[in-house]
Amino acid sequence: MDKKLSTLAILGATGALGKGLALRCTNAGYPVIIGSRSAEKAQKSADELNEQTGLNKVSGLDNRSAAAAAEIVILTVPFSNQRDILEVTREELQGKILVDATVPLMPPKVRTVQLPPEGSAAKAAQEFLGEGVRVVSAFQNVAADHMRDTEHEIDCDILVCGNDSDAREVVVQLIQSIGMRAWHAGRIANSAGTEALTSLLIFINQRYKIDGAGFRITGTPART
């Protein structure tokens, strides 16, 4: 019997990164719920994704309802919107894994690292939500346009940080199931490094005219 895949809610899936994740997760067989402040806007995006994939596995709800209905929630919003959505969904996230892709970019100086006082956006989320939510950070260093183009092979690695190693492993397996390579990168405090790398990548992209630079971990893991 095939293993039942977790229902995913993607909050902010009306943006490029969220849409790309929704497409790739749907194509991998996951039931996906699009979350937005407006349930009507979320359903419109869901209808578009269903038409694009032909799978009819995507539905749309407001953010609170989407978080309540899912087993794993993925947050793909600008840093300026992160806290507002966490406040709305705090109770619905309890007991669940929250995958936070937030990067603390502060325009206009997006090429300069500017981490929040808590040390990182993901660490701030964990502190705000409490230990009842297992926050895992991921997807900060992959180009949103590449994610959205399902014909494009993602040729960079995904670093995964979180205090709960079991939750990290769930996210690593999820990432691998949608065709990417993922690595455990330690506790949530280490997300400061992955979030900071985004500003470096933006600088590199602009300086060298690269379309979506990324990072690869070199070396071969030992068998355990």
Backbone hydrogen bonds, N-H to C=O, Kabsch-Sander energy under -0.5 kcal/mol:
donor,donor_aa,acceptor,acceptor_aa,energy
8,L,31,P,-2.7
9,A,72,I,-2.3
10,I,33,I,-2.7
11,L,9,A,-0.7
11,L,74,I,-2.7
12,G,10,I,-0.6
12,G,35,G,-2.0
13,A,10,I,-1.0
13,A,35,G,-0.7
15,G,12,G,-1.7
19,K,15,G,-2.8
20,G,16,A,-2.4
21,L,17,L,-2.5
22,A,18,G,-2.6
23,L,19,K,-2.5
24,R,20,G,-2.5
25,C,21,L,-2.9
26,T,22,A,-2.3
27,N,23,L,-2.6
28,A,24,R,-1.2
29,G,26,T,-1.8
30,Y,25,C,-2.3
32,V,57,K,-2.0
33,I,8,L,-3.0
34,I,32,V,-0.5
34,I,59,S,-3.5
35,G,10,I,-2.4
36,S,61,L,-1.3
39,A,37,R,-0.5
42,A,38,S,-2.3
43,Q,39,A,-2.5
44,K,40,E,-2.0
45,S,41,K,-2.1
46,A,42,A,-2.3
47,D,43,Q,-2.7
48,E,44,K,-2.0
49,L,45,S,-2.2
50,N,46,A,-2.6
51,E,47,D,-2.2
52,Q,48,E,-2.1
53,T,49,L,-2.6
54,G,50,N,-2.7
59,S,32,V,-2.1
61,L,34,I,-2.7
63,N,36,S,-1.5
66,A,62,D,-2.7
67,A,63,N,-2.5
68,A,64,R,-2.0
69,A,65,S,-1.7
70,A,66,A,-1.0
71,E,7,T,-2.4
72,I,7,T,-1.8
73,V,97,I,-2.5
74,I,9,A,-3.4
75,L,99,V,-3.2
76,T,11,L,-2.9
76,T,74,I,-0.6
79,F,103,V,-0.6
81,N,78,P,-1.8
82,Q,78,P,-0.7
82,Q,79,F,-0.9
83,R,79,F,-0.6
85,I,81,N,-1.9
86,L,82,Q,-2.2
87,E,83,R,-2.4
88,V,84,D,-1.6
89,T,85,I,-2.1
90,R,86,L,-0.9
93,L,89,T,-1.7
94,Q,90,R,-0.6
94,Q,91,E,-0.8
95,G,132,G,-3.3
96,K,93,L,-2.1
97,I,71,E,-0.9
98,L,96,K,-0.5
98,L,134,R,-1.9
99,V,73,V,-3.4
99,V,97,I,-0.6
100,D,98,L,-0.8
100,D,136,V,-2.7
101,A,75,L,-2.5
101,A,99,V,-0.6
105,L,103,V,-2.4
109,K,106,M,-1.2
110,V,108,P,-1.4
112,T,109,K,-1.4
119,G,116,P,-2.0
124,A,120,S,-2.0
125,A,121,A,-2.0
126,Q,122,A,-2.3
127,E,123,K,-2.4
128,F,124,A,-2.1
129,L,125,A,-2.7
130,G,126,Q,-2.1
133,V,130,G,-1.6
134,R,96,K,-2.4
135,V,133,V,-1.1
136,V,98,L,-3.0
137,S,161,C,-2.7
138,A,100,D,-1.4
142,V,139,F,-0.8
147,M,143,A,-2.1
148,R,144,A,-2.1
149,D,145,D,-1.4
150,T,148,R,-1.2
152,H,149,D,-2.1
153,E,151,E,-0.5
155,D,153,E,-0.8
157,D,215,F,-3.3
158,I,181,R,-2.6
159,L,157,D,-0.5
160,V,183,W,-2.7
161,C,137,S,-1.9
161,C,159,L,-0.5
162,G,186,G,-2.5
163,N,135,V,-0.6
165,S,163,N,-0.7
168,R,164,D,-2.3
169,E,165,S,-2.2
170,V,166,D,-2.0
171,V,167,A,-2.0
172,V,168,R,-2.8
173,Q,169,E,-2.6
174,L,170,V,-2.0
175,I,171,V,-2.7
176,Q,172,V,-2.4
177,S,173,Q,-2.0
178,I,174,L,-0.9
178,I,175,I,-0.8
179,G,176,Q,-1.6
180,M,175,I,-1.7
181,R,156,C,-0.5
182,A,180,M,-0.5
183,W,158,I,-2.3
185,A,160,V,-3.3
190,N,187,R,-1.9
191,S,188,I,-1.8
192,A,189,A,-1.6
193,G,190,N,-1.4
194,T,190,N,-1.0
195,E,191,S,-2.9
196,A,192,A,-1.9
197,L,193,G,-1.7
198,T,194,T,-0.7
198,T,195,E,-0.8
199,S,195,E,-0.6
199,S,196,A,-0.7
200,L,196,A,-1.2
201,L,197,L,-2.5
202,I,198,T,-2.4
203,F,199,S,-2.1
204,I,200,L,-2.6
205,N,201,L,-3.1
206,Q,202,I,-2.1
207,R,203,F,-2.9
208,Y,204,I,-2.6
209,K,205,N,-0.7
210,I,205,N,-1.4
212,G,210,I,-1.4
218,T,216,R,-0.6
